[in-house]
């Protein structure tokens, strides 16, 4: 055992292209089928709305929101439904054995569960791809998903083996490029960001509704140029998660991440890979310092007393390091 201390814009305006973007042939969009489905829903809605026990409604396989269960937001929505009733139905699809799967309306569903009320729902028998398009476009057209939420949703769909065409239709991205047979730069940018930043780090930041593609892309570029792989970003994720626990908003948490990466970029210059500036092994333990993190490992079998003291006094251990830094600066 060891103790570690670790310190929708028109597609024509897409400005970026990269070597890993894909080129696809122009193919018909799946969106027209959704439009027809929407008209059918409107025409039949009055007769098709059912009251369904919320305990019979399961969540979507693909999560499109970073913070769907933020207590304050759900509580406000629950209070509105309590006083005015559920004015807008949710959409569900039969899942077999008398159960249903939510297509859209997850916040309403959470509020209704909190109130213990049945959900007024439109029931439509949709296959998985149709449900994905309906879920994605319902949020995309209302423009209430942030860019990073859309990017994470796209990654989930890609990881599940869904085609680029389906992903573009679900998120309403790169439609003009598809018609022209051009590169899918919007989808490529999403994949670059979610491929270079760890899920834990993105989750710690959250939806960041005021932060657009360009700033997320720049942060991911710094991580890529500095050679900080997703599995080496835990120190950053922990710091951002701690800031979230102190009440820092999602947008402000992104600002913190951006500032940390900007300092890293400045201190390391234009090196494409960080070098280990120090790696010391002694009887007391090991110290490894890289551009991404500083790690101190105290092995319990080699330094049992020190390991025990750090285990019992972690804050004092960090303060001792900080005090030592200040004393060093004054020498």
C-alpha positions as CSV (number, residue, x, y, z in Angstrom):
1,X,0.0,0.0,0.0
2,X,1.3,3.5,-0.8
3,X,0.1,7.0,0.0
4,X,0.0,9.4,-3.0
5,X,-0.1,13.2,-2.9
6,X,-0.9,14.7,-6.3
7,X,-0.4,18.3,-6.7
8,X,-27.0,26.6,-34.2
9,X,-24.3,28.7,-36.1
10,X,-24.5,28.1,-39.9
11,X,-22.2,25.3,-41.0
12,X,-20.7,27.7,-43.6
13,X,-19.0,29.5,-40.7
14,X,-17.0,26.5,-39.6
15,X,-13.5,27.8,-39.5
16,X,-11.5,24.8,-38.8
17,X,-10.4,21.6,-40.5
18,X,-7.9,19.0,-39.4
19,X,-6.2,15.9,-40.8
20,X,-8.5,13.6,-38.9
21,X,-11.8,15.0,-40.2
22,X,-13.9,12.6,-42.2
23,X,-15.2,13.2,-45.7
24,X,-18.5,11.6,-46.6
25,X,-20.6,11.5,-49.6
26,X,-23.8,13.6,-49.7
27,X,-26.6,11.4,-48.4
28,X,-30.1,12.3,-47.5
29,X,-30.7,13.4,-44.0
30,X,-32.7,11.4,-41.5
31,X,-34.2,14.6,-40.3
32,X,-37.2,14.7,-42.7
33,X,-38.5,11.5,-41.1
34,X,-38.4,13.3,-37.7
35,X,-40.4,16.2,-39.2
36,X,-43.1,13.8,-40.3
37,X,-43.0,12.1,-36.9
38,X,-43.4,15.5,-35.2
39,X,-46.4,16.4,-37.4
40,X,-48.0,13.0,-36.5
41,X,-47.3,13.6,-32.8
42,X,-49.0,17.0,-33.0
43,X,-52.0,15.6,-34.8
44,X,-52.5,12.7,-32.4
45,X,-51.4,14.3,-29.2
46,X,-54.7,15.2,-27.7
47,X,-55.9,11.6,-27.9
48,X,-52.5,9.9,-27.2
49,X,-51.5,11.5,-23.9
50,X,-51.4,8.9,-21.1
51,X,-50.8,9.1,-17.4
52,X,-48.0,6.8,-16.6
53,X,-46.5,5.8,-13.2
54,X,-43.0,7.3,-13.2
55,X,-41.7,4.1,-11.6
56,X,-42.4,2.4,-14.9
57,X,-40.2,4.9,-17.0
58,X,-36.5,4.1,-17.4
59,X,-33.8,6.6,-18.3
60,X,-32.3,7.0,-21.8
61,X,-29.3,4.8,-22.7
62,X,-27.6,8.0,-24.0
63,X,-27.2,10.9,-21.5
64,X,-27.3,14.3,-23.2
65,X,-27.1,16.5,-20.2
66,X,-24.3,17.0,-17.8
67,X,-26.4,18.1,-14.8
68,X,-29.9,16.8,-15.3
69,X,-30.5,16.4,-11.6
70,X,-29.2,19.7,-10.2
71,X,-31.3,20.0,-7.1
72,X,-32.2,23.7,-7.4
73,X,-33.3,23.4,-11.0
74,X,-35.4,20.3,-10.4
75,X,-36.9,21.8,-7.3
76,X,-38.0,24.9,-9.2
77,X,-39.5,22.8,-11.9
78,X,-41.3,20.6,-9.4
79,X,-42.8,23.7,-7.7
80,X,-44.0,25.0,-11.1
81,X,-45.7,21.6,-11.8
82,X,-47.1,21.5,-8.3
83,X,-48.9,24.9,-8.7
84,X,-49.7,24.8,-12.5
85,X,-49.7,21.1,-13.4
86,X,-47.7,19.4,-16.1
87,X,-48.4,21.6,-19.1
88,X,-46.0,19.8,-21.6
89,X,-46.0,16.0,-21.9
90,X,-42.9,14.0,-22.1
91,X,-42.2,11.5,-24.9
92,X,-41.7,7.8,-24.1
93,X,-41.3,4.6,-26.1
94,X,-42.5,1.1,-25.0
95,X,-39.6,-0.9,-23.6
96,X,-41.4,-4.2,-23.1
97,X,-42.9,-5.9,-20.0
98,X,-45.1,-2.9,-19.3
99,X,-42.2,-0.5,-19.0
100,X,-41.2,2.6,-21.0
101,X,-38.0,4.4,-21.9
102,X,-37.8,8.2,-21.8
103,X,-37.1,9.9,-25.1
104,X,-37.2,13.5,-24.0
105,X,-38.4,15.4,-21.0
106,X,-35.9,14.1,-18.4
107,X,-36.1,17.2,-16.2
108,X,-39.9,17.0,-16.1
109,X,-39.7,13.3,-15.3
110,X,-37.2,14.0,-12.4
111,X,-39.6,16.7,-11.0
112,X,-42.6,14.5,-11.3
113,X,-40.8,11.7,-9.5
114,X,-39.9,14.1,-6.7
115,X,-43.6,15.1,-6.4
116,X,-44.8,11.5,-6.6
117,X,-47.1,12.3,-9.5
118,X,-47.8,10.3,-12.7
119,X,-46.3,11.6,-15.9
120,X,-48.4,12.9,-18.7
121,X,-46.7,11.3,-21.7
122,X,-47.0,10.8,-25.4
123,X,-46.3,7.1,-26.2
124,X,-44.7,6.3,-29.5
125,X,-43.2,3.0,-30.7
126,X,-39.8,4.2,-31.9
127,X,-36.8,2.2,-32.8
128,X,-33.5,3.1,-31.1
129,X,-32.3,5.4,-34.0
130,X,-35.6,7.3,-34.2
131,X,-35.5,7.8,-30.4
132,X,-31.9,9.1,-30.6
133,X,-32.8,11.6,-33.3
134,X,-35.9,12.8,-31.4
135,X,-33.9,13.1,-28.1
136,X,-31.1,15.0,-29.7
137,X,-33.1,17.3,-31.9
138,X,-35.6,18.2,-29.2
139,X,-32.8,19.6,-27.2
140,X,-30.7,21.0,-30.2
141,X,-33.6,22.9,-31.7
142,X,-34.4,24.5,-28.4
143,X,-30.7,25.4,-28.1
144,X,-30.6,24.5,-24.4
145,X,-27.8,22.0,-24.6
146,X,-24.3,23.4,-24.3
147,X,-21.6,22.7,-26.8
148,X,-19.8,20.2,-24.6
149,X,-23.0,18.4,-23.7
150,X,-23.6,17.9,-27.4
151,X,-20.0,16.7,-27.8
152,X,-20.3,14.1,-25.0
153,X,-23.7,13.0,-26.5
154,X,-22.0,12.5,-29.9
155,X,-19.2,10.5,-28.3
156,X,-21.7,8.2,-26.6
157,X,-23.5,7.6,-29.9
158,X,-20.2,7.0,-31.7
159,X,-19.0,4.6,-29.0
160,X,-22.3,2.7,-29.4
161,X,-21.5,2.2,-33.1
162,X,-23.9,4.7,-34.5
163,X,-23.1,6.2,-37.9
164,X,-21.9,9.7,-38.5
165,X,-25.1,10.4,-40.4
166,X,-27.2,9.5,-37.4
167,X,-25.0,11.5,-35.1
168,X,-25.2,14.6,-37.3
169,X,-29.0,14.3,-37.6
170,X,-29.4,13.8,-33.9
171,X,-27.4,16.9,-33.1
172,X,-28.3,19.0,-36.2
173,X,-24.6,19.6,-37.0
174,X,-22.7,19.6,-40.3
175,X,-26.0,19.4,-42.4
176,X,-24.8,21.8,-45.1
177,X,-21.4,20.1,-45.3
178,X,-23.1,16.7,-45.7
179,X,-25.2,18.1,-48.6
180,X,-22.1,19.3,-50.3
181,X,-20.1,16.2,-49.5
182,X,-17.6,18.3,-47.5
183,X,-15.7,17.4,-44.3
184,X,-17.7,17.0,-41.1
185,X,-15.7,19.7,-39.3
186,X,-18.3,20.2,-36.5
187,X,-18.4,16.5,-35.6
188,X,-14.6,16.2,-35.9
189,X,-14.1,19.1,-33.4
190,X,-16.4,17.3,-30.9
191,X,-14.4,14.1,-31.3
192,X,-11.1,15.8,-30.9
193,X,-12.2,17.5,-27.6
194,X,-13.8,14.4,-26.1
195,X,-10.8,12.3,-27.2
196,X,-8.2,14.6,-25.7
197,X,-9.9,15.4,-22.4
198,X,-10.8,12.8,-19.9
199,X,-14.5,12.1,-19.1
200,X,-13.8,12.8,-15.4
201,X,-12.4,16.2,-16.3
202,X,-15.3,17.1,-18.5
203,X,-17.8,15.9,-15.9
204,X,-16.0,18.0,-13.2
205,X,-16.4,21.1,-15.3
206,X,-20.0,20.3,-16.2
207,X,-22.3,21.9,-18.9
208,X,-20.5,25.3,-19.0
209,X,-23.4,26.8,-21.0
210,X,-21.6,30.0,-21.8
211,X,-18.5,28.3,-23.2
212,X,-18.4,27.5,-26.9
213,X,-16.5,25.2,-29.2
214,X,-13.4,27.4,-29.7
215,X,-12.5,27.6,-26.0
216,X,-13.0,23.9,-25.4
217,X,-11.0,23.1,-28.5
218,X,-8.1,25.3,-27.4
219,X,-7.9,23.6,-24.0
220,X,-7.9,20.2,-25.6
221,X,-5.2,21.4,-28.0
222,X,-2.9,22.4,-25.1
223,X,-3.4,19.0,-23.5
224,X,-2.6,17.3,-26.9
225,X,0.5,19.5,-27.5
226,X,1.8,19.0,-24.0
227,X,1.3,15.3,-24.2
228,X,-1.1,15.1,-21.3
229,X,-3.2,12.1,-22.1
230,X,-6.7,11.7,-20.7
231,X,-5.5,9.1,-18.2
232,X,-3.0,11.7,-16.9
233,X,-5.5,14.4,-16.1
234,X,-6.8,13.2,-12.8
235,X,-5.0,16.0,-10.9
236,X,-6.9,18.6,-12.9
237,X,-10.2,16.8,-12.6
238,X,-9.7,16.6,-8.8
239,X,-9.0,20.3,-8.5
240,X,-12.1,21.2,-10.6
241,X,-14.3,18.8,-8.7
242,X,-13.1,20.4,-5.4
243,X,-14.0,23.8,-6.9
244,X,-17.5,22.5,-7.7
245,X,-17.8,21.4,-4.1
246,X,-17.1,24.9,-2.9
247,X,-19.9,26.3,-5.0
248,X,-18.1,27.5,-8.1
249,X,-20.4,27.6,-11.2
250,X,-19.8,25.4,-14.2
251,X,-18.7,28.4,-16.4
252,X,-16.3,29.5,-13.6
253,X,-15.0,26.0,-13.3
254,X,-14.1,26.0,-17.0
255,X,-12.4,29.4,-16.5
256,X,-10.3,27.7,-13.8
257,X,-9.4,24.8,-16.1
258,X,-8.6,27.2,-18.9
259,X,-6.3,29.3,-16.7
260,X,-4.5,26.2,-15.4
261,X,-3.8,25.0,-18.9
262,X,-2.8,28.5,-20.1
263,X,-0.2,28.6,-17.3
264,X,1.0,25.2,-18.4
265,X,1.3,26.4,-21.9
266,X,3.3,29.5,-20.9
267,X,5.6,27.6,-18.5
268,X,6.5,24.8,-20.9
269,X,6.7,26.9,-24.1
270,X,6.1,25.0,-27.4
271,X,7.3,21.6,-26.4
272,X,5.2,18.9,-27.8
273,X,5.9,16.5,-25.0
274,X,6.5,17.3,-21.3
275,X,9.7,15.9,-19.9
276,X,10.1,14.5,-16.4
277,X,12.1,17.3,-14.7
278,X,12.7,15.3,-11.6
279,X,12.4,11.7,-10.6
280,X,14.0,10.9,-7.3
281,X,13.9,7.5,-5.5
282,X,15.1,7.3,-1.9
283,X,14.5,5.2,1.3
284,X,11.6,7.5,2.2
285,X,9.8,7.1,-1.1
286,X,9.7,8.5,-4.6
287,X,9.1,11.9,-6.2
288,X,8.1,12.3,-9.8
289,X,7.4,15.7,-11.3
290,X,6.1,16.3,-14.8
291,X,4.3,19.0,-16.6
292,X,0.9,17.5,-15.6
293,X,1.4,16.7,-11.9
294,X,3.8,16.2,-9.0
295,X,3.5,12.9,-7.3
296,X,5.0,11.8,-4.0
297,X,4.7,8.1,-3.2
298,X,5.4,7.0,0.4
299,X,5.6,3.2,0.7
300,X,4.2,1.9,4.0
301,X,6.7,-0.9,4.2
302,X,9.7,1.3,3.7
303,X,8.7,4.4,5.7
304,X,5.9,3.1,8.0
305,X,6.0,6.1,10.5
306,X,5.9,8.7,7.8
307,X,3.2,6.9,5.9
308,X,1.1,6.7,9.0
309,X,1.6,10.3,9.9
310,X,0.5,11.4,6.4
311,X,-2.5,9.1,6.5
312,X,-3.6,10.7,9.8
313,X,-2.6,14.3,8.9
314,X,-3.0,14.9,5.1
315,X,-3.7,18.6,5.4
316,X,-0.7,19.1,7.7
317,X,1.5,17.2,5.2
318,X,0.4,19.5,2.4
319,X,0.9,22.6,4.6
320,X,4.4,21.4,5.4
321,X,5.3,21.2,1.7
322,X,3.8,24.7,1.2
323,X,5.8,26.1,4.1
324,X,8.9,24.5,2.8
325,X,8.3,26.1,-0.6
326,X,8.0,29.6,1.0
327,X,11.1,29.0,3.1
328,X,13.0,28.0,0.0
329,X,11.9,31.2,-1.9
330,X,13.2,33.3,1.0
331,X,16.7,31.8,1.0
